[in-house]
Every structure is written in C-alpha cells, then in structure tokens.
C-alpha cells in the first residue's frame, strides 16, 4: 500500500526514536542494541532495524562491532577535547565560507530553526531541542558549498552532540539559542574572522559546560522505548 504524503517509513520511525532516547541520555553509553529486541519492540522486521542502526552508525551515534552488534557510542572524558578541537577547526572553516554571503532565504531559514529550537527547550523537550540544534549546524555545513568539508563537519557535529548528550546534565541542551541567533547575525554581516572567532567561542562554551561525573541511567530497552499508544 502506498504511504500517504508526509507519513514516515518504518525505518525513519525506528531511527528517530533511537536517536531521541540516546540524546535524552536514557540509554547508557555502551549498551547493546540488539536487532531481535528492537524488531519486537517496534513490531518491524530485523531488516528495518538493521537499516536504522546502519544510519545511526554512519552518523556516529552507535558503533557496530563484529560479533557484538550495535552499541551506543561512548567517548572517554580524555578524548572529548580532541573531538571538540576537530569540530572547531571544521566549523570555523565552514562559517568563514558563509560569513557576509548569507542569502535572505538562508537567513530566514536559520532564524526559523533558532525559533523552533528555542520553543522546544522552553517547553522542556530537550531531545527535540538538541535535534534542532544539530539541524542548525548541519544546515550551515550544507550551505558552505564545500562537500568534503561539510561531510567532515557533520561527522564532528554528530559526535560532539552525542558527547553533549552523554555529559551535559544541566538540561540546558548544550547549544544556546542566544548563541545561535548571534551566529546568524554575524553570518549576515561578517566579517569572516569575527564569525570564526564567534563559532570557536560558542563551541568552547559547550565543551566547558560538560559534566564528567558518574551517572546512573536506565538500560531496559523495553521500558525506554515504550511507544505511546494513540
């Protein structure tokens, strides 16, 4: 049967739900995501689950290991600075390419993203707020018109966003909407040096607010992934 316009595929539903619970810190880093269990939880085939896990793996959200399967990606505290350094380099270069050249349409699109992100955080939906924050940075990568640089930037954005989910317990989200508004302003006005410095400060602020203390998280996939009934 043909899907209705705007409906989501089974793969998209599984992917989005898994992404959300990982970003919400509900899954312990290192927890296994077994195809059999996920297929039963979502009432889909293992093939659908496998495709969703491969997508999450490509984005750095899960690791797929031989003879083990998929596990939620974990980053040791000692490795965190390396990822943020790489992201600062990549996104600093990306924003330099955009600064002072933003079209009216691009500006309006990014400001709409900031408003939507802010609305989610204010309503207490941290997972969706973080998703919109990622979308904001992904969009910047897309409009910089350098595909290899954009791909590298997106990898680091995804990985550091997972690090934020793992270590940012303040509930603030880790990516301030106010900072994003200022980033749009500088992308409109330039100059490139100021835009790059602002991006570096923005990412440094996120890194500085991470918390590396112990935390106790739920590991029961059935409880975490319980899907609300209509």
GIVENVEN-V88638 format. One record per residue. RES is the residue in three letters. SS is DSSP state (a for helix, b for strand, c for the rest). NEAR is the number of other C-alpha atoms within 8 Angstrom. D_CENTER is the distance of its C-alpha to the mean C-alpha in Angstrom with 2 decimals. Layout:
RES SS NEAR D_CENTER
RES SS NEAR D_CENTER
This chain:
UNK c 2 32.46
UNK c 3 30.49
UNK c 5 27.30
UNK c 5 27.67
UNK c 4 25.96
UNK c 4 22.47
UNK c 6 22.36
UNK c 6 19.53
UNK c 6 20.39
UNK a 8 20.51
UNK a 10 17.94
UNK a 9 15.45
UNK a 9 16.34
UNK a 11 15.92
UNK a 12 12.56
UNK a 8 11.12
UNK a 9 13.06
UNK a 9 12.04
UNK a 10 8.27
UNK a 10 9.32
UNK a 13 11.83
UNK a 12 9.89
UNK a 13 7.45
UNK c 10 10.90
UNK c 10 12.47
UNK c 11 14.97
UNK c 13 15.07
UNK c 10 16.67
UNK c 9 15.25
UNK c 8 17.80
UNK c 9 18.62
UNK b 8 19.87
UNK b 10 18.69
UNK c 8 22.03
UNK a 9 22.59
UNK a 7 25.74
UNK a 9 24.32
UNK a 11 21.32
UNK a 13 23.76
UNK a 8 26.05
UNK a 9 23.54
UNK a 7 22.27
UNK c 6 25.75
UNK c 9 24.71
UNK c 7 25.87
UNK a 10 24.62
UNK a 6 24.10
UNK a 11 21.51
UNK a 14 19.73
UNK a 9 20.08
UNK a 9 18.52
UNK a 12 15.41
UNK a 11 15.22
UNK a 9 15.86
UNK a 9 12.97
UNK a 12 10.60
UNK a 11 12.76
UNK a 7 12.51
UNK c 10 8.76
UNK c 11 9.65
UNK c 13 8.55
UNK b 12 12.30
UNK b 11 15.43
UNK b 10 18.43
UNK b 8 21.62
UNK c 5 25.16
UNK c 4 27.29
UNK c 6 24.54
UNK b 11 21.91
UNK b 12 18.21
UNK b 13 16.96
UNK b 15 13.77
UNK c 11 12.81
UNK c 8 14.33
UNK c 7 14.80
UNK c 6 18.17
UNK a 6 18.59
UNK a 5 20.85
UNK a 8 18.28
UNK a 11 15.60
UNK a 8 17.54
UNK a 7 17.64
UNK a 11 13.94
UNK a 13 13.86
UNK a 8 17.11
UNK a 9 15.92
UNK a 13 13.01
UNK a 11 15.69
UNK a 8 18.03
UNK a 11 15.89
UNK a 12 14.56
UNK a 14 18.01
UNK a 9 19.58
UNK a 14 17.43
UNK a 15 18.24
UNK a 11 21.85
UNK a 10 22.16
UNK a 13 21.23
UNK c 15 23.03
UNK c 11 26.15
UNK c 8 25.57
UNK c 10 23.23
UNK c 6 24.91
UNK a 6 25.61
UNK a 6 23.51
UNK a 8 20.44
UNK a 11 21.09
UNK a 8 21.50
UNK a 8 18.32
UNK a 11 16.24
UNK a 10 18.34
UNK a 8 17.82
UNK a 12 14.01
UNK a 14 14.75
UNK a 9 17.29
UNK a 10 15.19
UNK a 14 12.45
UNK a 10 15.52
UNK a 9 17.15
UNK a 12 14.57
UNK a 13 14.60
UNK a 7 18.38
UNK c 6 18.83
UNK c 6 17.16
UNK c 9 14.31
UNK a 12 11.66
UNK a 10 9.28
UNK a 11 9.72
UNK a 15 9.71
UNK a 14 6.27
UNK a 8 5.36
UNK a 12 8.03
UNK a 12 7.15
UNK a 11 4.43
UNK a 9 7.45
UNK a 11 9.78
UNK a 10 9.05
UNK a 10 8.99
UNK a 9 12.18
UNK a 11 13.69
UNK a 15 13.43
UNK a 10 15.06
UNK a 7 17.87
UNK c 11 18.85
UNK c 8 20.94
UNK c 7 20.52
UNK a 7 18.99
UNK a 6 19.13
UNK a 10 17.63
UNK a 13 14.80
UNK a 9 14.09
UNK a 9 14.25
UNK a 13 12.05
UNK a 11 9.20
UNK a 10 9.77
UNK a 12 9.72
UNK a 12 6.66
UNK a 12 4.75
UNK a 12 7.55
UNK a 12 7.84
UNK a 11 4.70
UNK a 12 6.42
UNK a 12 9.50
UNK a 12 9.00
UNK a 12 8.76
UNK a 11 11.76
UNK a 9 13.78
UNK c 13 13.28
UNK c 9 15.79
UNK c 5 17.05
UNK c 7 15.23
UNK c 9 14.67
UNK c 12 10.90
UNK c 10 10.88
UNK c 11 10.56
UNK c 8 13.95
UNK a 10 14.79
UNK a 6 18.13
UNK a 9 16.74
UNK a 10 14.98
UNK a 10 18.37
UNK a 8 20.13
UNK a 11 18.02
UNK a 11 19.02
UNK a 8 22.56
UNK a 13 22.82
UNK a 14 21.45
UNK a 11 24.29
UNK a 8 26.95
UNK c 11 26.22
UNK c 9 27.52
UNK a 12 25.22
UNK a 8 26.04
UNK a 9 25.14
UNK a 16 21.80
UNK a 13 20.93
UNK a 9 22.20
UNK a 9 20.23
UNK a 13 16.91
UNK a 10 18.09
UNK a 8 19.07
UNK a 10 15.83
UNK a 10 13.88
UNK a 9 16.93
UNK a 8 16.89
UNK a 11 13.48
UNK a 9 14.81
UNK a 6 18.12
UNK c 8 16.96
UNK c 10 15.62
UNK c 7 18.02
UNK c 6 19.24
UNK c 4 21.76
UNK c 4 22.36
UNK c 4 20.77
UNK c 4 21.97
UNK c 8 19.62
UNK c 8 20.63
UNK c 9 20.83
UNK c 6 22.66
UNK a 7 20.70
UNK a 7 23.24
UNK a 6 22.94
UNK a 11 19.14
UNK c 10 18.75
UNK c 7 21.82
UNK c 4 21.45
UNK c 4 23.16
UNK c 3 26.38
UNK c 2 27.23
